[in-house]
């Protein structure tokens, strides 16, 4: 009989307010802030400071969770989020559902921007490409190539007809989206361009880089108007025809630059919704707020500047010379237009200083009545701050901080009844409800490295890096007492099975045994828990881990010399020494029956030992990096291990087999806690997240899991399978090249296979129908038995069903992989489908794509000519009829 196991799957994760790698943005209403939290997208109610909804992609336990790298909100309720694998998901915030998934980029998405009406979405990526997406049609329009490095920002101009892209290759590019070509390249930057933005009226475009100044450009409009272009370029170009032609296509004209206050590089530049403010966030702790003056104010300021300049000149000259100069200036002013410069338009209003490094900023689209604007900041210590910007100063209105730790989670501990979870970090201890993920208590503390919850869940002990033991009163959420316990950091704490005390191990070479005591609070009637040192044992090296056997017979001590000493608990006499690890043991645990002890080390191995003779049963190469925590499931020989390779692994210590690999964390996993019943596991990580993995009722077998892991390795390499490795790859794209928006994925290849299968089944069925008609003509009447696979559909409808199941975004890449013979069969069915008004658009897309792909073969294949001739007559007429029907229905609705 093959042994089966129960599967563990990701159930919840909490503790992350906002990610470091992504930006934040308000929704269109201004009531909610969208804050990416690793693979989820949290929707925070700004006034209440509560996360009302989370948007998370549905992924299996075997698939790695992908972090959100970019987010953008549309004028409607739609939100686009880009991920580390290059995919883009469109969410409906009101419904909380994923509307569509767009696959096109081969690298992480780094920039997203909607046009003003929200019908188009531009995306940039680490693969150096810009892709334009049709949001309504849920498909990619085209890919723009030309940049030599990662795209950093995008902005639409001229009602969505132009697109400006910035990149780490130090160039700005202006793209004409109607002709799909690059119409202007702006150079001259000394470092990477990190951010660009344009004001709502599209007068000024600002760019930010590592240079000490912000550069501004005037945005030209009505480029196709020859008269206006001649007027604009005439004074600059003179009689030089070549330069006039060159300036004709310039959308952005240099306006000037303004010095920044900070020396750090620019991270983000953004105009407010009303366009009266400009925020410049640097890669540090400051945000510089500039006031944008209107045309009247800027001209007044320019005039004052000109007058001051005149006064200075006149003061240097004599009385007679002054009269001449004033007369000359009078004639110059009458003949010339007043020149407005960048400092005349943009005036530094104030500088916002945050407590930690700022990761992203976002202006609220709704301007409050009492202030100029509201600004949200995300900090790199898992914190959101909101500021109200006024003319004189800025005021912090809200900080969202209680729902997560400021730094990585160093230890997690479950209570005896699994109702409470305690996590420690560098400056706080948090008590959580592990079922709901809600934070119940937050207690300021030292740098907690380990902890335990005392039986009856009233108190908790925390061992800190400075050698103190902190006694925490869970009920009141206060620090009850701090005990100077060790001279070095307390690395490990282990409870004594009978509940009378605990054992601590420290870097000062001491192992100390502690007992609980109840004492009277000074000046109060209530009593509180305290601890006293019962015994102390001196070791030869730093103590890294301590563990006590369930029968309290042995105490195991892991030392810095890579060995584990087993001692008798009562007499503290030496019993066994476990040696074999090449690097220090960082974690260990003893099974409930006391038969096995497992040790995890910085040498990436797990070693399973017998506690009776100290023999090593097996050494397993467990993780790709240091093993940080290991724990047995109670009353079994199954165990969990976590490591710096971000993985959680489930093992059978009797068979020495890997049962499951759980992927989900985005950074090193530091700690682990298994519930008493083994129904769930909790892990804490450097990514500040606490994840819960629940045991399901789904059984699995070891051999099946091995096969799945091999399939995943094969699927991960699927892109390389179709590429000839001997052909040299093109390192740099062609200048201003345009390509298809989609990319080949496992879904597109599966869809291609399904179309080919449907065509084959339909062809066989058509032959059977033709044979049946022949027999019927001969007089041999027999009832026709249709193919059960076709679900009662006709051959044409069966093929149409296979095509309709394909995602709109994947259609081009699916048809691209279709062989010519199958493409010809598919074209023959399309003329029948045009009779269905709902499928006319799909038919047009299929025919257009197949004609583009197989044009040369189609025109040279005689059998294709009748099909193409029939389609030429039918498709145009059907599209025209559908357009008329749509127009009539729209007019009727408008009249009603």
Helices and strands as residue ranges (DSSP letters): E 5-14, E 24-26, E 32-37, E 40-45, E 50-56, E 68-73, E 78-83, E 87-92, E 97-103, E 109-114, E 120-125, E 130-134, E 139-144, E 151-157, E 162-167, E 172-176, E 181-186, E 193-198, E 204-209, E 213-219, H 226-237, H 241-248, E 252-259, E 266-271, E 277-282, E 286-292, H 295-316, H 319-335, H 342-345, E 346-353, E 358-363, E 373-379, E 383-389, E 394-400, E 411-414, E 421-424, E 428-432, E 439-444, E 448-453, E 459-464, E 468-473, E 478-484, E 490-495, E 501-506, E 510-520, E 527-538, E 543-548, E 554-559, E 564-568, E 574-578, E 585-590, E 596-601, E 605-610, E 616-621, E 627-632, E 638-643, E 647-652, E 657-663, E 669-674, E 680-685, E 690-700, H 702-716, H 718-721, E 738-739, H 746-778, G 788-790, H 795-804, G 808-810, H 811-816, H 820-833, G 837-839, H 840-853, H 855-859, H 862-895
